[in-house]
Every structure is written in C-alpha cells, then in structure tokens.
C-alpha cells in the first residue's frame, strides 16, 4: 500500500494514537459505502447494486482517503514530502478501475480481456514514464515469467556454488 511507509513512521515515532480515530472513521465510512454500493435495494430505496465490485470500490475509496490523511499527518509532523510517484500510480489504477466500472463491460469476456490488456499496458508505461521501473526490472520480470530460464539459472547458480 502507498500509505504503509507513512503508517510505520507514525508508529515508530509514537504518533500512532491519531490513527485510532482515523481507523474508526474509515470502518464506518466503509460500511456506509458498502450499504450504498452493494445491495440492489435498502429500506425500499434503490441502491447502486454493484455487488462484489461495490465492496471493492468502497474499500478502494476508504483506503485512498485514509492514505491521503496519513500522508498529510506525516507531512504535518515531520515535513516529509509525499511519495508523489506512488500516488500517481495509485491514481492511474483508480482511473482504470472507474473506466472499467462505468463502461458497463463486466459481462463481456472479450471486453474484459481487451480492458485488462489495455490496463496493464497503461500501468506498465506509467511506471516506465515515472521512472519507477528500469530496463533491468523488465529483464528480471521476463526471467521470472519464463520457468525454463528460472530452472537454467538455478542450475547455473548451483554449479557455480
């Protein structure tokens, strides 16, 4: 998670007491959002009826808002600037999720594959553009995704040791 380093810093410096009310508000907000987004009706009122996607969306919104508050608290207490690249990646992922959700293509297999592929390419090029991954990272990922190369590399390392 993007806010994890900030949360750990607040715990490590004894400023974690502020996280208790933040967590309580986050739980209440999550429950309210799930009541709005998940069911078809609630007390005779029409809701969004998103089902599992509504739960995911509610949690993403709560995590995002909690992360913003935690990042703000670290900036307020320690004057440490936020990790802007991580926030940019999170916003890109959030945007891709919203496009998927509001295009209404969740029941078409081909559209899912197309959207997933597009989302992965956008995410990859965003990481490349922001300078978070380098060429060596891509080479390492290709090796991990190729089991034959992993086996050969493992054998080579065993022979060298």
TORKOLNU-616947 format. One record per residue: z, x, y of N, C-alpha, C, CB in turn. Coordinates in steps of 0.1 Angstrom, whole numbers, plus 5000, padded with zeros to 4 digits. Glycine has a CB too. Example, Ala and Ser with C-alpha at 12.3 -4.5 7.8 and 13.67 -1.06 7.14 Angstrom:
507851324943507851234955507851324967509051134955
507151284978507151374989507951295000505751414994
***
This chain:
500050084988500050005000500050095012501249905000
499450035023499350115035500750135042498450035045
501650035040502950045047503950135039503549915050
503650165027504650235018505250365025503950275005
504450455030505050575037505950535048503950665042
505650425055506450385067507750325062505750285075
507650245051508850195045509850305040508550095033
509250405033510050515028510750585039509150605019
510050605050510550675062511750595067509550695073
511650465068512750385073513950395064512350235075
513750395051514850405041515450545042514350385027
514650645043515150785043515950815055514050885042
515750755066516450775078517550675082515450785090
517750585072518850495074518550375083520050565079
517350355086516950245095516350125087515850295105
516750125074516250025065516849885066516350065051
517949875074518649745075517749645082519949765083
516849685090515949595097514949535087515149665108
514749605075513749555065514249425058513449665056
515549405058516149295050515649165057517649295050
515849145070515349015076513849005076515849005090
513149125077511749125076511249075062511149265079
511949115052511549075038511848925036512349155028
513048875042513348735041512348645048514748715047
511848685060510848615067509548615059510648675081
509248735053507948745045507948655033507748895041
509148645026509248555015509048405019510648565008
509648365030509548225035508048205039510448205047
507448295046506048285050505148275038505648395059
505448355028504548355016504648215009505048465006
505848165008506048035002505347925010507547995001
505447925023504747825032503247835030505247845046
502747955031501347975030500847925016500948125032
501547955006501147914992501147764991502047974981
502147694998502247554998501047495005503447505004
500447565015499347515022498047545015499347575036
497947665010496647715004496347684990496547865006
497447664981497247654967496947504962498347704960
497847414965497647274959496547204966498947204961
496047094959495047004964495646914974494346924952
496846854970497546764980499046804979497346614976
499646774990501146794991501646685000501446944997
502546604994503146485001502046405008504046535012
500946375000499846295004498946355015500346155009
499146475018498346555027497346635020499146635037
496046635024495146725018495346875022493646685022
495346955012495547095014494247175012496747155006
494247305012493047385010492647384996493247525015
493447364986493147364972492447494967492447244969
492947604971492247734967492747784953492447834977
493847724948494347774935494847914936493347754924
494447994926494948134925494448214936494348194912
493248184941492748254953493648234965491248214956
494248114966495148084977496348164976495447934977
496848184964498048274962497748414966498548264947
496548464962496148594966496048614981494848634959
495448514987495248515002496548515009494348395006
497548425004498848415010499548555010499648305004
499548614998500148744996499548855005500148784982
498248855006497548955014497948935029496048945012
497948815033498348785047499748835050498248635051
500648805041502048845042502248995042502948775032
501549055032501649205032501049265044500849255019
499949215049499349265061500249255073498049195064
500849135075501749115086503049205085502148975087
503549215073504749305070504349445073505249285056
503249495069502749625072502649655087501449655065
502149555094502049575109503349595115501249455115
504349515111505749515116506349655112506549405111
506149695100506749825095506149945103506649845080
504849935105504250045112504750045126502650025112
504849925132505449925146506849975147505349775151
507649945137509049995137509150145136509849935125
508250205128508250345127507750415140507350395115
506750345146506350395159507450385169505050325164
508150275169509250255179510350345177509750105178
510750375165511950455162511550605163512550425149
510450645158510150785156508850835164509850815142
508250745171507050775179505950845170507350875190
505850795158504850845149503650745149505350865134
502450795152501350705153500950655140500150785160
500450535139500050475126498850545120499750325128
498750525107497650585099496450495101498050595084
495650525112494550435116493450425106494050485129
493150525098492150515088492550425077491850655082
493750425073494250335062494150195067495650375058
494550175079494450035085493049985085495150035099
492150075089490750045089490250005076489850155095
490550075065490150045052490749905048490650155042
492049885051492649755047491849645054494049755051
491549665067490849555074489449535068490749595089
488749635064487449625058487549545045486749755055
488549575037488749505024489149355027489849565016
489949335037490349195041489149115045491449205052
488249175053487049115058486149075046486249205068
485949175036485149145025485749025017485049265015
487049025015487648905008487448775015489148935007
487548775029487248655036485848605035487648665051
484948695036483448665034483248595021482548785036
483848655010483748604997484248464996484448694987
485448445002486148325001485448215008487548335006
484948235020484348135028482848115025484548165042
482248195018480848175014480748065002480148305009
481848044996481947944985481047984973481447814990
481048114970480148154959481048184946479348274962
482248134946483148174935482748124921484448124938
481748024920481347974907480048024902481347824907
479348114909478048164905478248304901477048154917
477948324888478048464882477248564889477748454867
475948534892475148634898475648664912473648574899
476048564919476548584933477848674933476848454940
478648654922479848734921479448884919480748684909
478548904910478149044907477549104920477049044896
476649024927476049074939477049104949475048974944
478049014951479049034961479949154958479848914963
480349164945481149274941480449414943481549264926
479249414940478449544942478349574957477049524936
478049474965477949494979479349544985477449364986
480349474980481749514985482049654981482749414979
481749694969482049834965481249934973481749854950
479949904976479249994984479750004998477749954984
480149895004480649885018481949965018480849745023
482849945008484050015007483850165006484949954996
482950204997482750344995482250415007481650364983
481250355014480650415026481650415038479350345030
482550315038483650315048484550435046484450175047
484850455033485750575030485050705034486150575015
483750705031482950835034482950845049481550825028
482550745056482450745071483750785078481950615076
484850735073486150765079486650905075487150655075
485950965065486351105061487551105052486651185073
487750995045488950995036488551055023489450855034
487351035018486851105006485751205009486350994996
485751305001484751415003483851424991485451555005
482951514991481951524980482651564967480951634984
483751644968484451684956485151564950485451794960
485651474958486251354953485251274945486851274964
484051264950483051184943482651244930481751174952
482551384930482251454918483351434908482051604921
484651434912485751414903485651274897487051434910
485351174905485351034901484251014890485050934913
483051084893481951074883482351134870480751144888
483151244870483651304858484551214851484251444861
485451144858486451054852485750944845487451004862
484650894851483950774846483050814834483150714857
482850934831482050984820482951044809480951084825
483250964799484151014788483651134781484350904778
482351154780481851274773482151394781480251264771
482051394794482351504803483851534802481951474817
484651434801486151454800486451524787486851314801
485851484776486051554763485651694764485351474752
484451724770483951854771484851944779482551864776
485351884791486151954800487551984793486451874813
488051894786489351914779489252024768489751784772
488152024761487852124750487752264757486652094742
487052264768486852394775488252444780485852374787
489052354786490352404791491252444779491052284798
491252384768492052424756491552564752491952324745
490252584751489752714747490152824757488252714745
490152794770490552894780492052924780490152844793
492852834775494252854775494652924762495052714776
***
